[in-house]
Amino acid sequence: MDLKYKDGEDASIYINNFQWFLNQLLLINLELVNEIQTLIILILLSDIWETLVVLRNNSTSNGKLTMKTIKDNILNEDKRRKGASTFKYHVFVIKS
């Protein structure tokens, strides 16, 4: 399974695939600490998410990012982007 985020992919699918990966690691008694999970999910995002990654990294109050925070931010950003892409401009031309 390719875990890298693909541009245009639904963020919830990306997060579900990543969670599946973490669950598979648990099956073989390999548990990644929260910081490593967070680092991996951010690394696997495509370059179009770079701004989100930098903002999240610079805005942590205690210097630590959590998986919950990152997942919420990814889903919110995906929702924002989808809303922005469905917004259409209508131009009216008035002839005099």
VEXDRENGU-191608 format. One record per residue: x, y, z of N, C-alpha, C in turn; residue in three letters. Coordinates in steps of 0.05 Angstrom, whole numbers, padded with zeros to 5 digits, always signed. Layout:
<rs>
XYZXYZXYZALA/...
</rs>
This chain:
<rs>
+00017-00024+00000+00000+00000+00000+00018+00025+00000MET/+00012+00043-00018+00026+00068-00019+00013+00088+00000ASP/+00028+00096+00020+00016+00114+00040+00019+00143+00034LEU/+00035+00150+00013+00039+00178+00006+00012+00191-00003LYS/+00007+00215+00007-00017+00229-00001-00016+00236-00030TYR/-00038+00232-00044-00039+00239-00073-00056+00264-00076LYS/-00046+00283-00091-00061+00307-00095-00090+00301-00104ASP/-00109+00314-00092-00137+00310-00099-00150+00288-00083GLY/-00134+00272-00069-00145+00250-00053-00161+00261-00030GLU/-00182+00247-00022-00197+00256+00001-00180+00252+00026ASP/-00178+00272+00043-00160+00271+00066-00169+00249+00086ALA/-00194+00243+00087-00203+00222+00106-00193+00195+00097SER/-00191+00190+00070-00180+00165+00060-00151+00163+00067ILE/-00136+00185+00064-00108+00186+00071-00104+00180+00100TYR/-00120+00192+00118-00117+00187+00146-00125+00158+00153ILE/-00146+00148+00141-00154+00120+00146-00133+00100+00137ASN/-00120+00106+00114-00098+00088+00105-00075+00089+00124ASN/-00069+00113+00134-00047+00115+00153-00053+00101+00179PHE/-00078+00103+00188-00086+00089+00213-00084+00059+00209GLN/-00092+00050+00185-00090+00021+00179-00060+00012+00182TRP/-00042+00029+00171-00013+00023+00173-00005+00021+00202PHE/-00013+00039+00218-00006+00039+00247-00017+00014+00260LEU/-00042+00006+00253-00054-00018+00264-00039-00043+00256ASN/-00029-00044+00231-00013-00066+00222+00013-00069+00238GLN/+00025-00046+00244+00049-00046+00261+00043-00057+00289LEU/+00020-00050+00300+00013-00060+00326+00009-00091+00326LEU/+00000-00102+00304-00004-00131+00302+00023-00146+00304LEU/+00045-00133+00297+00071-00145+00300+00086-00134+00324ILE/+00070-00122+00343+00081-00111+00368+00101-00089+00364ASN/+00097-00073+00344+00113-00050+00338+00096-00025+00341LEU/+00100-00010+00363+00084+00014+00368+00102+00038+00365GLU/+00094+00057+00348+00109+00081+00345+00098+00102+00364LEU/+00116+00116+00377+00107+00137+00396+00094+00159+00380VAL/+00077+00175+00394+00061+00196+00381+00077+00215+00364ASN/+00100+00223+00373+00117+00242+00358+00126+00230+00331GLU/+00133+00204+00331+00142+00191+00307+00118+00188+00288ILE/+00095+00180+00298+00071+00178+00281+00065+00205+00268GLN/+00067+00226+00283+00061+00253+00273+00081+00261+00252THR/+00106+00255+00257+00127+00262+00237+00122+00247+00211LEU/+00116+00221+00213+00112+00205+00188+00087+00215+00173ILE/+00065+00221+00186+00041+00230+00171+00046+00257+00158ILE/+00063+00274+00170+00069+00299+00157+00088+00296+00134LEU/+00107+00278+00136+00126+00273+00115+00112+00261+00090ILE/+00092+00245+00095+00077+00232+00073+00058+00251+00058LEU/+00054+00274+00068+00037+00294+00054+00052+00304+00030LEU/+00037+00311+00009+00050+00321-00015+00059+00350-00010SER/+00074+00361-00029+00085+00388-00027+00063+00410-00025ASP/+00039+00405-00035+00018+00425-00033+00010+00430-00005ILE/+00017+00413+00014+00010+00416+00042+00032+00429+00058TRP/+00053+00438+00044+00077+00448+00058+00070+00471+00077GLU/+00052+00489+00068+00045+00512+00085+00032+00502+00111THR/+00015+00483+00110+00002+00472+00134+00023+00460+00152LEU/+00041+00445+00141+00062+00432+00157+00079+00453+00171VAL/+00087+00474+00157+00103+00495+00170+00087+00509+00191VAL/+00062+00516+00185+00046+00530+00204+00042+00514+00230LEU/+00036+00489+00227+00031+00471+00250+00057+00469+00266ARG/+00079+00466+00252+00104+00462+00266+00112+00487+00282ASN/+00106+00510+00271+00114+00535+00284+00094+00545+00305ASN/+00070+00533+00306+00049+00544+00324+00043+00526+00348SER/+00060+00507+00353+00054+00489+00376+00062+00504+00402THR/+00044+00502+00421+00049+00517+00446+00070+00503+00463SER/+00071+00477+00464+00091+00463+00480+00113+00451+00464ASN/+00114+00457+00438+00135+00446+00421+00129+00418+00411GLY/+00106+00406+00418+00099+00379+00409+00073+00380+00392LYS/+00074+00365+00371+00050+00361+00355+00038+00334+00362LEU/+00012+00333+00363-00002+00308+00369-00016+00297+00344THR/-00020+00271+00342-00034+00260+00320-00062+00271+00317MET/-00076+00274+00340-00103+00284+00339-00104+00312+00326LYS/-00085+00329+00335-00084+00357+00325-00078+00356+00295THR/-00059+00340+00287-00052+00339+00258-00074+00328+00242ILE/-00087+00306+00251-00109+00295+00236-00132+00316+00233LYS/-00138+00329+00255-00159+00350+00253-00152+00372+00234ASP/-00126+00381+00234-00117+00402+00216-00118+00393+00187ASN/-00110+00368+00182-00111+00358+00154-00140+00357+00144ILE/-00158+00347+00161-00186+00345+00153-00198+00373+00149LEU/-00192+00392+00166-00202+00419+00164-00192+00433+00139ASN/-00166+00429+00134-00154+00441+00110-00165+00429+00084GLU/-00170+00403+00084-00182+00390+00061-00210+00401+00056ASP/-00225+00404+00078-00252+00415+00075-00251+00443+00065LYS/-00233+00459+00075-00230+00487+00066-00223+00488+00036ARG/-00204+00471+00028-00196+00470+00000-00219+00462-00019ARG/-00234+00442-00010-00256+00433-00026-00278+00454-00028LYS/-00282+00469-00007-00301+00491-00007-00292+00514-00026GLY/-00266+00519-00026-00255+00540-00043-00256+00532-00072ALA/-00253+00506-00078-00253+00498-00106-00281+00497-00117SER/-00302+00496-00100-00329+00495-00111-00341+00523-00113THR/-00327+00543-00102-00336+00570-00104-00331+00580-00132PHE/-00351+00591-00145-00348+00600-00173-00354+00630-00174LYS/-00339+00642-00192-00344+00671-00197-00362+00674-00221TYR/-00380+00692-00220-00397+00698-00243-00391+00727-00251HIS/-00385+00730-00276-00379+00757-00287-00402+00766-00304VAL/-00412+00789-00298-00433+00801-00314-00422+00824-00331PHE/-00428+00823-00356-00418+00844-00374-00443+00861-00382VAL/-00440+00886-00377-00462+00904-00384-00453+00921-00408ILE/-00469+00920-00429-00462+00936-00452-00479+00961-00451LYS/-00466+00983-00458-00481+01008-00458-00486+01018-00485SER/
</rs>
